[in-house]
Amino acid sequence: MRIIAGTARGRRLVAPKGMRVRPTADRVKEALFNILASEAGSPDGWRVLDLCAGTGNLGIECLSRGAAAAVFVDSSRESAAVVRKNLELTGFAALSRIVVQDALSALKSMEGRERPFDLVLIDPPYEREILPPLLERLGASSLLTEDATVVAELSARETLEERYGRLQLTGIRTYGDTLLAFFAATQTTR
């Protein structure tokens, strides 16, 4: 696992031992950032929220590509320690904050306290029904800028709704058993 572009390009990241964390494969990550670049632009100057951060792989890729700040959320202290180590290895610790809390509780506690995010990346454990409540909460929150993008990584065996509050599904890409679902924040709910 490595950073594929930007100021930290080529840096290797560490991952926890065992199979508890499933980092996004480099080819899926590269596709994700190519799609973002063509549809939403470069993350230059963006505020990024990396939910179910695991290793911090996706949020750190954003920082390498010019994001202004990133908040990493994971319920595991072990994962938080890995994210911290990866931020130190890449030199982005000063631009980041780590929250050790389950993602849904973190969203609730950030509401009204955190400036809105331009990009939210969600990579929860597959097939645990974690994703729909997170999307519902985000779609009803003030945590998204008017033109925010939300990207969720999920198993091809999972299904999603077309809309979660302000979030409208704009596309799904398939990479083997991995799906990337792209949502755009809309002005109002229907």
C-alpha positions as CSV (number, residue, x, y, z in Angstrom):
1,M,0.0,0.0,0.0
2,R,1.5,3.3,-1.1
3,I,0.6,6.9,-1.9
4,I,0.1,7.1,-5.7
5,A,0.3,10.8,-6.4
6,G,1.1,14.2,-5.0
7,T,3.8,15.4,-2.6
8,A,4.0,12.0,-0.8
9,R,4.0,9.9,-4.0
10,G,5.6,6.5,-3.6
11,R,5.6,6.6,0.2
12,R,4.7,3.2,1.7
13,L,2.1,3.1,4.4
14,V,1.9,0.7,7.3
15,A,-1.1,-1.5,8.1
16,P,-2.2,-3.3,11.2
17,K,-1.3,-7.0,11.3
18,G,-4.0,-9.5,10.5
19,M,-7.1,-9.2,8.4
20,R,-9.2,-6.9,10.5
21,V,-8.4,-3.9,8.2
22,R,-9.0,-4.2,4.4
23,P,-7.0,-1.3,2.8
24,T,-8.3,0.0,-0.5
25,A,-6.3,-1.7,-3.3
26,D,-4.0,0.7,-5.3
27,R,-5.9,0.1,-8.6
28,V,-9.3,0.9,-6.9
29,K,-7.7,4.0,-5.2
30,E,-6.3,5.1,-8.5
31,A,-9.7,4.7,-10.2
32,L,-11.4,6.6,-7.4
33,F,-9.1,9.6,-7.7
34,N,-9.3,9.6,-11.5
35,I,-13.1,9.7,-11.3
36,L,-13.0,12.4,-8.6
37,A,-10.6,14.5,-10.8
38,S,-12.9,14.3,-13.8
39,E,-16.2,14.9,-11.9
40,A,-15.3,17.0,-8.9
41,G,-11.8,18.3,-9.5
42,S,-8.6,18.0,-7.6
43,P,-8.8,17.9,-3.7
44,D,-6.6,20.9,-3.6
45,G,-7.8,23.0,-0.6
46,W,-10.6,20.6,0.3
47,R,-11.6,19.6,3.8
48,V,-11.8,15.8,3.9
49,L,-13.5,13.4,6.3
50,D,-12.2,9.8,6.2
51,L,-14.8,7.6,8.0
52,C,-13.8,4.0,9.0
53,A,-10.3,5.2,8.2
54,G,-8.5,1.9,8.9
55,T,-4.9,2.9,7.8
56,G,-5.8,6.4,6.7
57,N,-4.9,5.4,3.1
58,L,-7.6,7.4,1.3
59,G,-7.5,10.6,3.4
60,I,-3.7,10.7,3.3
61,E,-3.9,10.3,-0.5
62,C,-6.1,13.5,-0.5
63,L,-3.6,15.3,1.6
64,S,-0.8,14.3,-0.7
65,R,-2.9,15.8,-3.6
66,G,-3.3,19.1,-1.8
67,A,-6.3,18.8,0.6
68,A,-6.1,21.5,3.2
69,A,-7.1,19.3,6.2
70,A,-8.4,15.9,7.0
71,V,-10.3,14.3,9.9
72,F,-9.8,10.5,10.3
73,V,-12.4,8.5,12.2
74,D,-12.1,4.9,13.3
75,S,-13.4,3.0,16.3
76,S,-10.2,1.0,16.8
77,R,-7.4,2.4,18.9
78,E,-5.0,0.2,16.9
79,S,-6.2,1.7,13.6
80,A,-5.9,5.2,15.1
81,A,-2.3,4.4,16.0
82,V,-1.6,3.2,12.4
83,V,-3.2,6.4,11.0
84,R,-1.1,8.5,13.3
85,K,2.1,6.6,12.2
86,N,1.1,7.0,8.5
87,L,0.5,10.7,9.0
88,E,4.0,11.0,10.5
89,L,5.6,9.0,7.7
90,T,4.0,11.3,5.1
91,G,4.5,14.6,7.0
92,F,0.7,15.4,7.2
93,A,0.2,15.1,10.9
94,A,-0.2,18.9,11.3
95,L,-3.0,19.0,8.8
96,S,-5.0,16.2,10.4
97,R,-7.0,15.2,13.4
98,I,-7.8,11.6,14.5
99,V,-11.1,10.7,16.2
100,V,-11.3,7.4,18.0
101,Q,-15.0,6.7,18.0
102,D,-17.5,4.7,15.9
103,A,-18.4,6.6,12.7
104,L,-22.1,7.2,13.5
105,S,-21.3,8.6,17.0
106,A,-18.5,10.7,15.5
107,L,-20.9,12.3,13.0
108,K,-23.4,13.1,15.7
109,S,-20.7,14.7,17.9
110,M,-19.3,16.7,15.0
111,E,-22.7,18.2,14.0
112,G,-22.6,21.9,14.7
113,R,-19.0,21.8,15.9
114,E,-17.1,21.0,12.7
115,R,-16.8,23.1,9.5
116,P,-18.4,21.3,6.5
117,F,-16.4,18.9,4.4
118,D,-15.9,19.0,0.7
119,L,-15.2,15.2,0.4
120,V,-16.3,12.3,2.7
121,L,-14.7,8.9,2.1
122,I,-16.4,5.9,3.8
123,D,-14.8,2.5,3.8
124,P,-16.6,0.4,6.4
125,P,-16.3,-3.3,7.0
126,Y,-18.2,-5.1,4.2
127,E,-21.7,-6.4,4.7
128,R,-22.3,-5.2,8.3
129,E,-25.1,-2.7,7.5
130,I,-23.0,0.2,8.7
131,L,-23.1,2.2,5.5
132,P,-26.8,3.1,5.1
133,P,-27.1,4.7,8.6
134,L,-23.9,6.7,7.9
135,L,-25.3,8.0,4.6
136,E,-28.6,8.8,6.2
137,R,-26.8,10.8,8.9
138,L,-24.6,12.6,6.5
139,G,-27.5,13.4,4.2
140,A,-29.4,15.1,7.0
141,S,-26.4,16.9,8.5
142,S,-24.7,20.2,8.1
143,L,-21.4,18.5,7.7
144,L,-21.3,18.8,3.9
145,T,-20.6,21.8,1.8
146,E,-23.2,22.7,-0.9
147,D,-21.3,20.8,-3.6
148,A,-19.7,18.0,-1.4
149,T,-19.0,14.6,-2.8
150,V,-19.3,11.4,-0.7
151,V,-17.7,8.2,-1.9
152,A,-18.5,4.9,-0.3
153,E,-16.6,1.6,-0.8
154,L,-18.7,-1.5,-0.3
155,S,-19.1,-5.1,-1.4
156,A,-20.8,-6.0,-4.6
157,R,-23.2,-8.0,-2.6
158,E,-24.5,-4.9,-0.8
159,T,-27.3,-2.6,-2.1
160,L,-27.8,1.1,-1.7
161,E,-30.7,3.5,-2.1
162,E,-30.6,6.3,-4.8
163,R,-31.0,9.0,-2.2
164,Y,-30.1,9.6,1.5
165,G,-31.5,13.0,2.5
166,R,-29.4,15.6,0.5
167,L,-27.2,12.9,-0.9
168,Q,-28.0,11.7,-4.5
169,L,-26.3,8.6,-5.9
170,T,-24.6,9.7,-9.1
171,G,-22.7,6.6,-10.1
172,I,-21.4,3.2,-9.1
173,R,-18.2,1.6,-10.4
174,T,-17.4,-2.1,-10.0
175,Y,-13.9,-3.5,-9.4
176,G,-14.2,-7.2,-8.8
177,D,-16.0,-7.6,-5.4
178,T,-15.5,-3.9,-4.6
179,L,-18.0,-1.2,-5.5
180,L,-17.4,2.6,-5.4
181,A,-20.6,4.5,-4.9
182,F,-20.5,8.3,-5.6
183,F,-23.0,10.7,-4.1
184,A,-23.4,14.4,-4.6
185,A,-24.8,16.7,-2.0
186,T,-27.9,18.5,-3.4
187,Q,-29.5,21.7,-2.3
188,T,-32.8,20.3,-1.0
189,T,-34.3,16.9,-0.3
190,R,-37.1,15.6,-2.4
